[in-house]
Amino acid sequence: MNLRRAPVAVAALAVPVAAWALLPFTVSLGQDVDPALPVDAGLLVPEYGDAGTYALDYRHHDEVTLTVPVHNRGPLPLRITEADLAEEELPLLVQVGDNLPLKVSPWGETDLTLTLRFDNCRYYHERSAETWDQVEVIGSVLGRDFEETVTLGRPIVLHGQVINDCPDRTLRRGDDVRPR
């Protein structure tokens, strides 16, 4: 083998390997998307916040479906395998279902659907609130894993004072403390 050609061969191999390794950094998902909820899930308050806020009506152990549009702003197809709305240890909305995995074509759009159950009201007093303004999305692009955050165009809020049907709630301030 000619020693002059060795650097060219190494470079020819290194460029595709480096490009494949950097694929997760090329993932770009649309931001400020408008989430969709059923009409009876709560109330859209346009005056609350920059773009309005969707205030949920807590109904203990009922389920609600949240639809989040996912826009692929890149030239490569994506596969979404996980999505998570809550970061709290005991969230008021517990994810119990989804429509994953999803495939999103280059520059394409699809709807991510999360089924959420109202729960854990016992740990929220009347002055507490939980706000969700983003969805964490995990997936892959050509076999490389990525994590991306999709920001919601209007936040979803659940205030403690609207929790009227919590069977385990005592309404004593010192009693409704989250476990540590």
C-alpha positions as CSV (number, residue, x, y, z in Angstrom):
1,M,0.0,0.0,0.0
2,N,1.2,3.4,-0.9
3,L,2.0,5.5,2.2
4,R,0.8,8.7,0.5
5,R,-2.7,7.2,0.1
6,A,-3.0,6.1,3.8
7,P,-4.0,9.5,5.1
8,V,-6.7,9.8,2.4
9,A,-8.0,6.3,3.3
10,V,-8.1,7.2,7.0
11,A,-9.9,10.5,6.2
12,A,-12.3,8.8,3.9
13,L,-13.2,6.4,6.7
14,A,-13.1,9.0,9.5
15,V,-15.6,11.5,7.9
16,P,-18.6,9.1,7.7
17,V,-17.9,7.7,11.2
18,A,-17.7,11.2,12.7
19,A,-20.8,12.3,10.8
20,W,-22.7,9.2,12.2
21,A,-21.4,10.0,15.7
22,L,-22.7,13.6,15.5
23,L,-26.2,12.7,14.2
24,P,-27.9,13.3,17.6
25,F,-26.7,16.9,17.5
26,T,-28.5,17.4,14.2
27,V,-32.0,16.6,15.6
28,S,-34.2,19.7,15.6
29,L,-37.8,19.5,16.7
30,G,-40.3,22.3,16.4
31,Q,-40.9,24.4,19.5
32,D,-43.8,26.3,20.9
33,V,-46.3,23.8,19.6
34,D,-49.9,24.0,20.6
35,P,-51.0,21.0,22.7
36,A,-54.5,19.7,22.3
37,L,-56.7,18.4,25.1
38,P,-60.4,17.3,25.1
39,V,-62.9,20.1,25.5
40,D,-64.1,18.9,28.9
41,A,-60.5,18.5,30.4
42,G,-60.4,22.0,31.6
43,L,-60.5,25.6,30.5
44,L,-58.3,27.7,28.2
45,V,-57.6,31.0,29.8
46,P,-56.2,33.3,27.1
47,E,-55.4,36.2,29.5
48,Y,-53.2,34.0,31.8
49,G,-49.6,34.1,30.5
50,D,-48.1,35.2,27.2
51,A,-50.0,32.8,25.0
52,G,-52.7,31.8,27.5
53,T,-52.8,28.8,29.8
54,Y,-54.8,25.6,29.8
55,A,-56.1,25.0,33.3
56,L,-57.0,21.4,34.0
57,D,-60.0,20.3,36.0
58,Y,-58.8,17.6,38.4
59,R,-60.9,14.4,38.4
60,H,-59.4,11.8,40.6
61,H,-58.2,8.7,38.7
62,D,-59.9,9.9,35.5
63,E,-57.8,9.8,32.3
64,V,-57.1,12.6,29.9
65,T,-55.4,12.5,26.5
66,L,-52.8,15.1,25.6
67,T,-51.8,15.5,21.9
68,V,-48.5,17.2,21.1
69,P,-47.5,17.9,17.5
70,V,-44.0,16.8,16.8
71,H,-42.3,18.7,13.9
72,N,-39.0,17.2,12.5
73,R,-37.0,20.2,11.3
74,G,-34.2,18.1,9.9
75,P,-33.4,16.1,6.7
76,L,-33.2,12.7,8.5
77,P,-36.1,10.4,9.6
78,L,-36.6,10.1,13.4
79,R,-38.0,7.4,15.6
80,I,-39.5,8.5,18.9
81,T,-39.5,5.7,21.5
82,E,-40.2,7.6,24.8
83,A,-41.9,10.8,25.9
84,D,-42.4,12.2,29.4
85,L,-44.4,15.2,30.6
86,A,-43.7,15.2,34.3
87,E,-40.5,15.5,36.2
88,E,-42.0,15.5,39.7
89,E,-41.6,12.5,42.0
90,L,-45.4,12.3,42.6
91,P,-47.0,14.2,39.7
92,L,-50.7,15.1,39.6
93,L,-50.7,13.6,36.0
94,V,-49.3,10.1,35.8
95,Q,-48.5,8.9,32.3
96,V,-50.4,5.6,31.7
97,G,-50.2,5.2,27.9
98,D,-49.0,6.6,24.6
99,N,-48.9,6.0,20.9
100,L,-45.2,5.2,20.8
101,P,-43.0,4.3,18.9
102,L,-43.5,7.0,16.3
103,K,-41.7,7.6,13.0
104,V,-41.3,11.2,11.8
105,S,-40.2,11.7,8.2
106,P,-37.7,14.3,7.2
107,W,-39.3,17.7,7.6
108,G,-42.5,15.9,8.6
109,E,-45.0,16.1,11.4
110,T,-46.8,13.6,13.5
111,D,-48.9,13.7,16.7
112,L,-47.6,12.3,19.9
113,T,-50.4,11.2,22.2
114,L,-50.0,10.8,25.9
115,T,-52.7,9.3,28.1
116,L,-52.5,10.7,31.6
117,R,-54.3,9.8,34.8
118,F,-55.1,12.3,37.6
119,D,-53.4,11.0,40.7
120,N,-51.3,11.8,43.8
121,C,-53.7,14.6,44.9
122,R,-53.0,13.6,48.5
123,Y,-49.6,15.4,48.4
124,Y,-50.9,18.8,47.1
125,H,-52.4,21.4,49.4
126,E,-54.9,24.2,48.3
127,R,-52.1,26.6,47.4
128,S,-50.0,24.3,45.4
129,A,-49.9,24.2,41.6
130,E,-48.1,22.0,39.0
131,T,-47.2,23.4,35.6
132,W,-46.1,21.6,32.5
133,D,-44.6,23.6,29.7
134,Q,-42.5,21.0,27.8
135,V,-42.3,17.4,26.8
136,E,-39.1,15.4,26.9
137,V,-38.7,13.2,23.8
138,I,-36.2,10.3,23.4
139,G,-35.6,8.5,20.2
140,S,-33.1,7.7,17.5
141,V,-31.9,9.0,14.2
142,L,-30.2,6.4,12.0
143,G,-29.5,4.2,15.0
144,R,-28.1,7.0,17.2
145,D,-30.0,8.0,20.3
146,F,-31.1,11.5,21.1
147,E,-33.0,13.4,23.8
148,E,-34.8,16.6,22.9
149,T,-37.2,18.9,24.6
150,V,-40.4,20.1,22.9
151,T,-41.7,23.4,24.4
152,L,-45.4,23.8,24.6
153,G,-46.8,27.1,23.1
154,R,-49.1,27.4,26.1
155,P,-48.5,25.8,29.5
156,I,-50.8,23.3,31.1
157,V,-51.6,24.1,34.8
158,L,-53.3,22.2,37.6
159,H,-54.0,24.3,40.7
160,G,-54.5,22.7,44.1
161,Q,-57.6,24.7,44.9
162,V,-59.5,22.9,42.0
163,I,-58.9,19.5,43.5
164,N,-62.3,18.9,45.1
165,D,-62.7,15.1,44.8
166,C,-59.5,13.7,46.3
167,P,-60.5,10.8,48.6
168,D,-57.2,10.8,50.5
169,R,-56.8,14.5,51.0
170,T,-57.1,15.8,54.6
171,L,-56.8,19.6,53.9
172,R,-54.5,19.9,57.0
173,R,-51.4,21.9,55.9
174,G,-48.9,19.9,57.9
175,D,-50.4,16.6,56.7
176,D,-50.1,17.2,52.9
177,V,-46.3,17.2,52.7
178,R,-44.7,15.2,49.9
179,P,-42.5,12.2,51.1
180,R,-38.8,13.0,51.1
